[in-house]
Amino acid sequence: MSEAGGGNAVSNPILVSSVFKLVFLSVLSLTILLIIASVSLAVGNNTSTSAEAKDLLKAFNTAWQMGFGAIVGLLGGKAL
């Protein structure tokens, strides 16, 4: 019987080295930490916050967005 896909596709397992795991988990944990810090800063933010707090919120937002981009890039590069 053939599979539902209808082809004889050979699946090559993706080998993941320990260095890749370390880098990936480091980026993932920092990204999650920055998301939590950004959300907590935004929730605790009131209308009379200082310019420094707003700049810090912008920096946290930029950092977690870069971390998310790095995660996508690492996963996409590993899949190729």
PDB file with one MODEL, atoms N, CA, C and O in Angstrom:
MODEL        1
ATOM      1  N   MET A   1       0.834  -1.177   0.000  1.00  0.00           N
ATOM      2  CA  MET A   1       0.000   0.000   0.000  1.00  0.00           C
ATOM      3  C   MET A   1       0.878   1.240   0.000  1.00  0.00           C
ATOM      4  O   MET A   1       1.944   1.265   0.615  1.00  0.00           O
ATOM      5  N   SER A   2       0.423   2.249  -0.687  1.00  0.00           N
ATOM      6  CA  SER A   2       1.177   3.488  -0.707  1.00  0.00           C
ATOM      7  C   SER A   2       0.607   4.454   0.315  1.00  0.00           C
ATOM      8  O   SER A   2      -0.535   4.319   0.753  1.00  0.00           O
ATOM      9  N   GLU A   3       1.420   5.427   0.684  1.00  0.00           N
ATOM     10  CA  GLU A   3       0.986   6.409   1.669  1.00  0.00           C
ATOM     11  C   GLU A   3       0.025   7.396   1.034  1.00  0.00           C
ATOM     12  O   GLU A   3      -0.133   7.422  -0.187  1.00  0.00           O
ATOM     13  N   ALA A   4      -0.599   8.187   1.841  1.00  0.00           N
ATOM     14  CA  ALA A   4      -1.576   9.155   1.363  1.00  0.00           C
ATOM     15  C   ALA A   4      -0.939  10.203   0.457  1.00  0.00           C
ATOM     16  O   ALA A   4      -1.619  10.772  -0.397  1.00  0.00           O
ATOM     17  N   GLY A   5       0.367  10.470   0.631  1.00  0.00           N
ATOM     18  CA  GLY A   5       1.062  11.441  -0.191  1.00  0.00           C
ATOM     19  C   GLY A   5       1.222  10.968  -1.617  1.00  0.00           C
ATOM     20  O   GLY A   5       1.327  11.786  -2.531  1.00  0.00           O
ATOM     21  N   GLY A   6       1.242   9.666  -1.826  1.00  0.00           N
ATOM     22  CA  GLY A   6       1.305   9.129  -3.163  1.00  0.00           C
ATOM     23  C   GLY A   6       2.688   9.030  -3.750  1.00  0.00           C
ATOM     24  O   GLY A   6       2.812   8.667  -4.920  1.00  0.00           O
ATOM     25  N   GLY A   7       3.717   9.327  -3.023  1.00  0.00           N
ATOM     26  CA  GLY A   7       5.067   9.289  -3.578  1.00  0.00           C
ATOM     27  C   GLY A   7       5.980   8.443  -2.735  1.00  0.00           C
ATOM     28  O   GLY A   7       5.628   8.005  -1.640  1.00  0.00           O
ATOM     29  N   ASN A   8       7.141   8.226  -3.258  1.00  0.00           N
ATOM     30  CA  ASN A   8       8.166   7.498  -2.523  1.00  0.00           C
ATOM     31  C   ASN A   8       9.204   8.475  -2.000  1.00  0.00           C
ATOM     32  O   ASN A   8      10.394   8.340  -2.281  1.00  0.00           O
ATOM     33  N   ALA A   9       8.755   9.444  -1.251  1.00  0.00           N
ATOM     34  CA  ALA A   9       9.670  10.462  -0.725  1.00  0.00           C
ATOM     35  C   ALA A   9      10.541   9.849   0.357  1.00  0.00           C
ATOM     36  O   ALA A   9      10.060   9.162   1.259  1.00  0.00           O
ATOM     37  N   VAL A  10      11.821  10.115   0.243  1.00  0.00           N
ATOM     38  CA  VAL A  10      12.765   9.632   1.239  1.00  0.00           C
ATOM     39  C   VAL A  10      12.946  10.738   2.262  1.00  0.00           C
ATOM     40  O   VAL A  10      13.304  11.864   1.915  1.00  0.00           O
ATOM     41  N   SER A  11      12.698  10.416   3.518  1.00  0.00           N
ATOM     42  CA  SER A  11      12.862  11.435   4.552  1.00  0.00           C
ATOM     43  C   SER A  11      14.251  11.307   5.155  1.00  0.00           C
ATOM     44  O   SER A  11      14.625  10.272   5.706  1.00  0.00           O
ATOM     45  N   ASN A  12      14.997  12.389   5.033  1.00  0.00           N
ATOM     46  CA  ASN A  12      16.329  12.442   5.621  1.00  0.00           C
ATOM     47  C   ASN A  12      16.220  13.102   6.986  1.00  0.00           C
ATOM     48  O   ASN A  12      15.746  14.233   7.087  1.00  0.00           O
ATOM     49  N   PRO A  13      16.647  12.420   8.028  1.00  0.00           N
ATOM     50  CA  PRO A  13      16.572  13.050   9.352  1.00  0.00           C
ATOM     51  C   PRO A  13      17.542  14.217   9.450  1.00  0.00           C
ATOM     52  O   PRO A  13      18.648  14.178   8.909  1.00  0.00           O
ATOM     53  N   ILE A  14      17.108  15.244  10.146  1.00  0.00           N
ATOM     54  CA  ILE A  14      17.951  16.419  10.358  1.00  0.00           C
ATOM     55  C   ILE A  14      18.768  16.183  11.610  1.00  0.00           C
ATOM     56  O   ILE A  14      18.218  15.988  12.694  1.00  0.00           O
ATOM     57  N   LEU A  15      20.074  16.202  11.460  1.00  0.00           N
ATOM     58  CA  LEU A  15      20.954  16.009  12.611  1.00  0.00           C
ATOM     59  C   LEU A  15      21.191  17.349  13.296  1.00  0.00           C
ATOM     60  O   LEU A  15      21.537  18.339  12.649  1.00  0.00           O
ATOM     61  N   VAL A  16      21.004  17.367  14.586  1.00  0.00           N
ATOM     62  CA  VAL A  16      21.152  18.593  15.358  1.00  0.00           C
ATOM     63  C   VAL A  16      22.328  18.419  16.304  1.00  0.00           C
ATOM     64  O   VAL A  16      22.335  17.532  17.157  1.00  0.00           O
ATOM     65  N   SER A  17      23.320  19.279  16.137  1.00  0.00           N
ATOM     66  CA  SER A  17      24.504  19.181  16.995  1.00  0.00           C
ATOM     67  C   SER A  17      24.232  19.828  18.352  1.00  0.00           C
ATOM     68  O   SER A  17      23.254  20.555  18.529  1.00  0.00           O
ATOM     69  N   SER A  18      25.097  19.552  19.276  1.00  0.00           N
ATOM     70  CA  SER A  18      24.939  20.118  20.618  1.00  0.00           C
ATOM     71  C   SER A  18      25.182  21.625  20.619  1.00  0.00           C
ATOM     72  O   SER A  18      24.595  22.344  21.428  1.00  0.00           O
ATOM     73  N   VAL A  19      26.034  22.108  19.730  1.00  0.00           N
ATOM     74  CA  VAL A  19      26.287  23.548  19.646  1.00  0.00           C
ATOM     75  C   VAL A  19      25.035  24.271  19.149  1.00  0.00           C
ATOM     76  O   VAL A  19      24.676  25.333  19.658  1.00  0.00           O
ATOM     77  N   PHE A  20      24.374  23.683  18.145  1.00  0.00           N
ATOM     78  CA  PHE A  20      23.140  24.277  17.633  1.00  0.00           C
ATOM     79  C   PHE A  20      22.080  24.318  18.730  1.00  0.00           C
ATOM     80  O   PHE A  20      21.380  25.319  18.885  1.00  0.00           O
ATOM     81  N   LYS A  21      21.963  23.232  19.489  1.00  0.00           N
ATOM     82  CA  LYS A  21      20.992  23.199  20.582  1.00  0.00           C
ATOM     83  C   LYS A  21      21.287  24.287  21.606  1.00  0.00           C
ATOM     84  O   LYS A  21      20.370  24.951  22.091  1.00  0.00           O
ATOM     85  N   LEU A  22      22.559  24.471  21.934  1.00  0.00           N
ATOM     86  CA  LEU A  22      22.946  25.488  22.907  1.00  0.00           C
ATOM     87  C   LEU A  22      22.595  26.887  22.407  1.00  0.00           C
ATOM     88  O   LEU A  22      22.024  27.689  23.146  1.00  0.00           O
ATOM     89  N   VAL A  23      22.935  27.176  21.158  1.00  0.00           N
ATOM     90  CA  VAL A  23      22.644  28.495  20.601  1.00  0.00           C
ATOM     91  C   VAL A  23      21.141  28.711  20.507  1.00  0.00           C
ATOM     92  O   VAL A  23      20.637  29.774  20.871  1.00  0.00           O
ATOM     93  N   PHE A  24      20.429  27.707  20.022  1.00  0.00           N
ATOM     94  CA  PHE A  24      18.982  27.839  19.865  1.00  0.00           C
ATOM     95  C   PHE A  24      18.293  28.054  21.205  1.00  0.00           C
ATOM     96  O   PHE A  24      17.444  28.937  21.328  1.00  0.00           O
ATOM     97  N   LEU A  25      18.644  27.264  22.205  1.00  0.00           N
ATOM     98  CA  LEU A  25      18.010  27.413  23.512  1.00  0.00           C
ATOM     99  C   LEU A  25      18.390  28.732  24.185  1.00  0.00           C
ATOM    100  O   LEU A  25      17.587  29.308  24.919  1.00  0.00           O
ATOM    101  N   SER A  26      19.600  29.208  23.939  1.00  0.00           N
ATOM    102  CA  SER A  26      20.005  30.507  24.490  1.00  0.00           C
ATOM    103  C   SER A  26      19.181  31.637  23.882  1.00  0.00           C
ATOM    104  O   SER A  26      18.681  32.506  24.597  1.00  0.00           O
ATOM    105  N   VAL A  27      19.043  31.618  22.553  1.00  0.00           N
ATOM    106  CA  VAL A  27      18.254  32.655  21.877  1.00  0.00           C
ATOM    107  C   VAL A  27      16.793  32.557  22.293  1.00  0.00           C
ATOM    108  O   VAL A  27      16.141  33.576  22.522  1.00  0.00           O
ATOM    109  N   LEU A  28      16.280  31.343  22.391  1.00  0.00           N
ATOM    110  CA  LEU A  28      14.886  31.149  22.787  1.00  0.00           C
ATOM    111  C   LEU A  28      14.636  31.668  24.203  1.00  0.00           C
ATOM    112  O   LEU A  28      13.646  32.359  24.443  1.00  0.00           O
ATOM    113  N   SER A  29      15.519  31.343  25.132  1.00  0.00           N
ATOM    114  CA  SER A  29      15.313  31.782  26.517  1.00  0.00           C
ATOM    115  C   SER A  29      15.444  33.299  26.652  1.00  0.00           C
ATOM    116  O   SER A  29      14.681  33.919  27.394  1.00  0.00           O
ATOM    117  N   LEU A  30      16.396  33.899  25.949  1.00  0.00           N
ATOM    118  CA  LEU A  30      16.524  35.355  26.005  1.00  0.00           C
ATOM    119  C   LEU A  30      15.312  36.040  25.380  1.00  0.00           C
ATOM    120  O   LEU A  30      14.856  37.072  25.872  1.00  0.00           O
ATOM    121  N   THR A  31      14.798  35.471  24.307  1.00  0.00           N
ATOM    122  CA  THR A  31      13.628  36.047  23.662  1.00  0.00           C
ATOM    123  C   THR A  31      12.421  35.976  24.585  1.00  0.00           C
ATOM    124  O   THR A  31      11.679  36.950  24.710  1.00  0.00           O
ATOM    125  N   ILE A  32      12.221  34.847  25.225  1.00  0.00           N
ATOM    126  CA  ILE A  32      11.098  34.706  26.155  1.00  0.00           C
ATOM    127  C   ILE A  32      11.255  35.661  27.330  1.00  0.00           C
ATOM    128  O   ILE A  32      10.281  36.278  27.761  1.00  0.00           O
ATOM    129  N   LEU A  33      12.462  35.787  27.847  1.00  0.00           N
ATOM    130  CA  LEU A  33      12.718  36.710  28.951  1.00  0.00           C
ATOM    131  C   LEU A  33      12.422  38.152  28.540  1.00  0.00           C
ATOM    132  O   LEU A  33      11.844  38.910  29.320  1.00  0.00           O
ATOM    133  N   LEU A  34      12.809  38.533  27.335  1.00  0.00           N
ATOM    134  CA  LEU A  34      12.566  39.890  26.866  1.00  0.00           C
ATOM    135  C   LEU A  34      11.083  40.141  26.606  1.00  0.00           C
ATOM    136  O   LEU A  34      10.597  41.252  26.818  1.00  0.00           O
ATOM    137  N   ILE A  35      10.368  39.126  26.152  1.00  0.00           N
ATOM    138  CA  ILE A  35       8.922  39.286  25.963  1.00  0.00           C
ATOM    139  C   ILE A  35       8.246  39.513  27.312  1.00  0.00           C
ATOM    140  O   ILE A  35       7.385  40.384  27.442  1.00  0.00           O
ATOM    141  N   ILE A  36       8.633  38.738  28.302  1.00  0.00           N
ATOM    142  CA  ILE A  36       8.054  38.897  29.642  1.00  0.00           C
ATOM    143  C   ILE A  36       8.385  40.274  30.212  1.00  0.00           C
ATOM    144  O   ILE A  36       7.521  40.930  30.793  1.00  0.00           O
ATOM    145  N   ALA A  37       9.624  40.709  30.050  1.00  0.00           N
ATOM    146  CA  ALA A  37      10.021  42.029  30.555  1.00  0.00           C
ATOM    147  C   ALA A  37       9.281  43.140  29.821  1.00  0.00           C
ATOM    148  O   ALA A  37       8.872  44.127  30.432  1.00  0.00           O
ATOM    149  N   SER A  38       9.110  42.981  28.520  1.00  0.00           N
ATOM    150  CA  SER A  38       8.411  43.997  27.743  1.00  0.00           C
ATOM    151  C   SER A  38       6.949  44.086  28.128  1.00  0.00           C
ATOM    152  O   SER A  38       6.409  45.183  28.271  1.00  0.00           O
ATOM    153  N   VAL A  39       6.305  42.945  28.296  1.00  0.00           N
ATOM    154  CA  VAL A  39       4.892  42.945  28.682  1.00  0.00           C
ATOM    155  C   VAL A  39       4.718  43.518  30.083  1.00  0.00           C
ATOM    156  O   VAL A  39       3.801  44.304  30.322  1.00  0.00           O
ATOM    157  N   SER A  40       5.586  43.134  31.003  1.00  0.00           N
ATOM    158  CA  SER A  40       5.448  43.642  32.366  1.00  0.00           C
ATOM    159  C   SER A  40       5.719  45.146  32.437  1.00  0.00           C
ATOM    160  O   SER A  40       5.096  45.856  33.227  1.00  0.00           O
ATOM    161  N   LEU A  41       6.636  45.621  31.621  1.00  0.00           N
ATOM    162  CA  LEU A  41       6.903  47.057  31.589  1.00  0.00           C
ATOM    163  C   LEU A  41       5.733  47.808  30.955  1.00  0.00           C
ATOM    164  O   LEU A  41       5.389  48.908  31.387  1.00  0.00           O
ATOM    165  N   ALA A  42       5.125  47.211  29.931  1.00  0.00           N
ATOM    166  CA  ALA A  42       3.998  47.866  29.275  1.00  0.00           C
ATOM    167  C   ALA A  42       2.755  47.860  30.157  1.00  0.00           C
ATOM    168  O   ALA A  42       1.992  48.827  30.156  1.00  0.00           O
ATOM    169  N   VAL A  43       2.545  46.789  30.908  1.00  0.00           N
ATOM    170  CA  VAL A  43       1.378  46.721  31.792  1.00  0.00           C
ATOM    171  C   VAL A  43       1.540  47.688  32.959  1.00  0.00           C
ATOM    172  O   VAL A  43       0.574  48.331  33.372  1.00  0.00           O
ATOM    173  N   GLY A  44       2.729  47.792  33.480  1.00  0.00           N
ATOM    174  CA  GLY A  44       2.980  48.694  34.589  1.00  0.00           C
ATOM    175  C   GLY A  44       3.138  50.136  34.150  1.00  0.00           C
ATOM    176  O   GLY A  44       3.306  51.030  34.979  1.00  0.00           O
ATOM    177  N   ASN A  45       3.083  50.359  32.854  1.00  0.00           N
ATOM    178  CA  ASN A  45       3.280  51.687  32.287  1.00  0.00           C
ATOM    179  C   ASN A  45       2.027  52.533  32.492  1.00  0.00           C
ATOM    180  O   ASN A  45       0.920  52.110  32.159  1.00  0.00           O
ATOM    181  N   ASN A  46       2.209  53.715  33.034  1.00  0.00           N
ATOM    182  CA  ASN A  46       1.075  54.636  33.164  1.00  0.00           C
ATOM    183  C   ASN A  46       1.316  55.857  32.282  1.00  0.00           C
ATOM    184  O   ASN A  46       2.327  55.923  31.583  1.00  0.00           O
ATOM    185  N   THR A  47       0.427  56.793  32.307  1.00  0.00           N
ATOM    186  CA  THR A  47       0.513  57.939  31.394  1.00  0.00           C
ATOM    187  C   THR A  47       1.651  58.886  31.741  1.00  0.00           C
ATOM    188  O   THR A  47       2.089  59.648  30.879  1.00  0.00           O
ATOM    189  N   SER A  48       2.132  58.863  32.949  1.00  0.00           N
ATOM    190  CA  SER A  48       3.179  59.801  33.340  1.00  0.00           C
ATOM    191  C   SER A  48       4.547  59.133  33.435  1.00  0.00           C
ATOM    192  O   SER A  48       5.343  59.472  34.311  1.00  0.00           O
ATOM    193  N   THR A  49       4.825  58.194  32.547  1.00  0.00           N
ATOM    194  CA  THR A  49       6.130  57.539  32.590  1.00  0.00           C
ATOM    195  C   THR A  49       7.190  58.442  31.980  1.00  0.00           C
ATOM    196  O   THR A  49       6.906  59.333  31.180  1.00  0.00           O
ATOM    197  N   SER A  50       8.391  58.180  32.381  1.00  0.00           N
ATOM    198  CA  SER A  50       9.492  59.010  31.910  1.00  0.00           C
ATOM    199  C   SER A  50       9.926  58.585  30.510  1.00  0.00           C
ATOM    200  O   SER A  50       9.528  57.534  30.007  1.00  0.00           O
ATOM    201  N   ALA A  51      10.726  59.402  29.918  1.00  0.00           N
ATOM    202  CA  ALA A  51      11.236  59.106  28.583  1.00  0.00           C
ATOM    203  C   ALA A  51      12.172  57.894  28.620  1.00  0.00           C
ATOM    204  O   ALA A  51      12.266  57.145  27.648  1.00  0.00           O
ATOM    205  N   GLU A  52      12.858  57.710  29.741  1.00  0.00           N
ATOM    206  CA  GLU A  52      13.760  56.565  29.861  1.00  0.00           C
ATOM    207  C   GLU A  52      12.997  55.246  29.852  1.00  0.00           C
ATOM    208  O   GLU A  52      13.443  54.270  29.248  1.00  0.00           O
ATOM    209  N   ALA A  53      11.842  55.218  30.523  1.00  0.00           N
ATOM    210  CA  ALA A  53      11.029  54.005  30.547  1.00  0.00           C
ATOM    211  C   ALA A  53      10.491  53.693  29.160  1.00  0.00           C
ATOM    212  O   ALA A  53      10.424  52.525  28.776  1.00  0.00           O
ATOM    213  N   LYS A  54      10.109  54.701  28.409  1.00  0.00           N
ATOM    214  CA  LYS A  54       9.625  54.498  27.048  1.00  0.00           C
ATOM    215  C   LYS A  54      10.748  54.001  26.146  1.00  0.00           C
ATOM    216  O   LYS A  54      10.529  53.137  25.297  1.00  0.00           O
ATOM    217  N   ASP A  55      11.939  54.540  26.324  1.00  0.00           N
ATOM    218  CA  ASP A  55      13.080  54.080  25.539  1.00  0.00           C
ATOM    219  C   ASP A  55      13.441  52.635  25.877  1.00  0.00           C
ATOM    220  O   ASP A  55      13.807  51.855  24.998  1.00  0.00           O
ATOM    221  N   LEU A  56      13.335  52.291  27.151  1.00  0.00           N
ATOM    222  CA  LEU A  56      13.613  50.920  27.568  1.00  0.00           C
ATOM    223  C   LEU A  56      12.584  49.953  26.980  1.00  0.00           C
ATOM    224  O   LEU A  56      12.938  48.849  26.568  1.00  0.00           O
ATOM    225  N   LEU A  57      11.333  50.356  26.939  1.00  0.00           N
ATOM    226  CA  LEU A  57      10.290  49.531  26.337  1.00  0.00           C
ATOM    227  C   LEU A  57      10.546  49.346  24.845  1.00  0.00           C
ATOM    228  O   LEU A  57      10.358  48.249  24.319  1.00  0.00           O
ATOM    229  N   LYS A  58      10.967  50.394  24.163  1.00  0.00           N
ATOM    230  CA  LYS A  58      11.313  50.281  22.738  1.00  0.00           C
ATOM    231  C   LYS A  58      12.485  49.324  22.532  1.00  0.00           C
ATOM    232  O   LYS A  58      12.485  48.519  21.601  1.00  0.00           O
ATOM    233  N   ALA A  59      13.475  49.421  23.406  1.00  0.00           N
ATOM    234  CA  ALA A  59      14.641  48.544  23.289  1.00  0.00           C
ATOM    235  C   ALA A  59      14.259  47.086  23.524  1.00  0.00           C
ATOM    236  O   ALA A  59      14.722  46.202  22.803  1.00  0.00           O
ATOM    237  N   PHE A  60      13.416  46.827  24.530  1.00  0.00           N
ATOM    238  CA  PHE A  60      12.954  45.459  24.785  1.00  0.00           C
ATOM    239  C   PHE A  60      12.157  44.916  23.608  1.00  0.00           C
ATOM    240  O   PHE A  60      12.331  43.764  23.210  1.00  0.00           O
ATOM    241  N   ASN A  61      11.275  45.756  23.050  1.00  0.00           N
ATOM    242  CA  ASN A  61      10.483  45.319  21.907  1.00  0.00           C
ATOM    243  C   ASN A  61      11.372  44.990  20.708  1.00  0.00           C
ATOM    244  O   ASN A  61      11.168  43.977  20.040  1.00  0.00           O
ATOM    245  N   THR A  62      12.339  45.831  20.444  1.00  0.00           N
ATOM    246  CA  THR A  62      13.252  45.566  19.331  1.00  0.00           C
ATOM    247  C   THR A  62      14.063  44.311  19.573  1.00  0.00           C
ATOM    248  O   THR A  62      14.284  43.529  18.648  1.00  0.00           O
ATOM    249  N   ALA A  63      14.505  44.107  20.790  1.00  0.00           N
ATOM    250  CA  ALA A  63      15.345  42.946  21.109  1.00  0.00           C
ATOM    251  C   ALA A  63      14.578  41.636  20.971  1.00  0.00           C
ATOM    252  O   ALA A  63      15.118  40.672  20.428  1.00  0.00           O
ATOM    253  N   TRP A  64      13.328  41.571  21.450  1.00  0.00           N
ATOM    254  CA  TRP A  64      12.605  40.298  21.323  1.00  0.00           C
ATOM    255  C   TRP A  64      12.199  40.053  19.877  1.00  0.00           C
ATOM    256  O   TRP A  64      12.108  38.901  19.453  1.00  0.00           O
ATOM    257  N   GLN A  65      11.955  41.111  19.114  1.00  0.00           N
ATOM    258  CA  GLN A  65      11.650  40.921  17.703  1.00  0.00           C
ATOM    259  C   GLN A  65      12.871  40.389  16.946  1.00  0.00           C
ATOM    260  O   GLN A  65      12.740  39.548  16.056  1.00  0.00           O
ATOM    261  N   MET A  66      14.044  40.880  17.303  1.00  0.00           N
ATOM    262  CA  MET A  66      15.273  40.357  16.696  1.00  0.00           C
ATOM    263  C   MET A  66      15.513  38.909  17.115  1.00  0.00           C
ATOM    264  O   MET A  66      15.975  38.095  16.316  1.00  0.00           O
ATOM    265  N   GLY A  67      15.197  38.593  18.369  1.00  0.00           N
ATOM    266  CA  GLY A  67      15.323  37.222  18.835  1.00  0.00           C
ATOM    267  C   GLY A  67      14.391  36.287  18.094  1.00  0.00           C
ATOM    268  O   GLY A  67      14.779  35.171  17.747  1.00  0.00           O
ATOM    269  N   PHE A  68      13.164  36.728  17.845  1.00  0.00           N
ATOM    270  CA  PHE A  68      12.222  35.915  17.074  1.00  0.00           C
ATOM    271  C   PHE A  68      12.727  35.706  15.654  1.00  0.00           C
ATOM    272  O   PHE A  68      12.607  34.611  15.106  1.00  0.00           O
ATOM    273  N   GLY A  69      13.291  36.746  15.058  1.00  0.00           N
ATOM    274  CA  GLY A  69      13.874  36.615  13.720  1.00  0.00           C
ATOM    275  C   GLY A  69      15.050  35.652  13.711  1.00  0.00           C
ATOM    276  O   GLY A  69      15.237  34.905  12.751  1.00  0.00           O
ATOM    277  N   ALA A  70      15.837  35.668  14.769  1.00  0.00           N
ATOM    278  CA  ALA A  70      16.965  34.736  14.865  1.00  0.00           C
ATOM    279  C   ALA A  70      16.479  33.299  15.002  1.00  0.00           C
ATOM    280  O   ALA A  70      17.078  32.388  14.431  1.00  0.00           O
ATOM    281  N   ILE A  71      15.410  33.087  15.746  1.00  0.00           N
ATOM    282  CA  ILE A  71      14.850  31.742  15.897  1.00  0.00           C
ATOM    283  C   ILE A  71      14.356  31.224  14.557  1.00  0.00           C
ATOM    284  O   ILE A  71      14.634  30.084  14.187  1.00  0.00           O
ATOM    285  N   VAL A  72      13.627  32.057  13.831  1.00  0.00           N
ATOM    286  CA  VAL A  72      13.132  31.652  12.519  1.00  0.00           C
ATOM    287  C   VAL A  72      14.300  31.384  11.570  1.00  0.00           C
ATOM    288  O   VAL A  72      14.272  30.432  10.790  1.00  0.00           O
ATOM    289  N   GLY A  73      15.314  32.222  11.643  1.00  0.00           N
ATOM    290  CA  GLY A  73      16.480  32.025  10.788  1.00  0.00           C
ATOM    291  C   GLY A  73      17.243  30.753  11.119  1.00  0.00           C
ATOM    292  O   GLY A  73      17.697  30.045  10.220  1.00  0.00           O
ATOM    293  N   LEU A  74      17.383  30.463  12.399  1.00  0.00           N
ATOM    294  CA  LEU A  74      18.068  29.235  12.797  1.00  0.00           C
ATOM    295  C   LEU A  74      17.297  28.001  12.343  1.00  0.00           C
ATOM    296  O   LEU A  74      17.889  27.054  11.825  1.00  0.00           O
ATOM    297  N   LEU A  75      15.989  28.008  12.532  1.00  0.00           N
ATOM    298  CA  LEU A  75      15.181  26.862  12.120  1.00  0.00           C
ATOM    299  C   LEU A  75      15.160  26.716  10.597  1.00  0.00           C
ATOM    300  O   LEU A  75      15.251  25.607  10.070  1.00  0.00           O
ATOM    301  N   GLY A  76      15.041  27.837   9.904  1.00  0.00           N
ATOM    302  CA  GLY A  76      15.042  27.780   8.444  1.00  0.00           C
ATOM    303  C   GLY A  76      16.376  27.352   7.879  1.00  0.00           C
ATOM    304  O   GLY A  76      16.424  26.605   6.902  1.00  0.00           O
ATOM    305  N   GLY A  77      17.452  27.809   8.473  1.00  0.00           N
ATOM    306  CA  GLY A  77      18.775  27.409   8.009  1.00  0.00           C
ATOM    307  C   GLY A  77      19.063  25.950   8.306  1.00  0.00           C
ATOM    308  O   GLY A  77      19.771  25.292   7.544  1.00  0.00           O
ATOM    309  N   LYS A  78      18.537  25.445   9.379  1.00  0.00           N
ATOM    310  CA  LYS A  78      18.759  24.040   9.733  1.00  0.00           C
ATOM    311  C   LYS A  78      17.960  23.124   8.824  1.00  0.00           C
ATOM    312  O   LYS A  78      18.393  22.011   8.524  1.00  0.00           O
ATOM    313  N   ALA A  79      16.792  23.584   8.382  1.00  0.00           N
ATOM    314  CA  ALA A  79      15.947  22.752   7.523  1.00  0.00           C
ATOM    315  C   ALA A  79      16.540  22.602   6.127  1.00  0.00           C
ATOM    316  O   ALA A  79      16.267  21.618   5.440  1.00  0.00           O
ATOM    317  N   LEU A  80      17.343  23.566   5.707  1.00  0.00           N
ATOM    318  CA  LEU A  80      17.953  23.476   4.385  1.00  0.00           C
ATOM    319  C   LEU A  80      19.123  22.566   4.481  1.00  0.00           C
ATOM    320  O   LEU A  80      19.806  22.330   3.485  1.00  0.00           O
TER     321      LEU A  80
ENDMDL
END
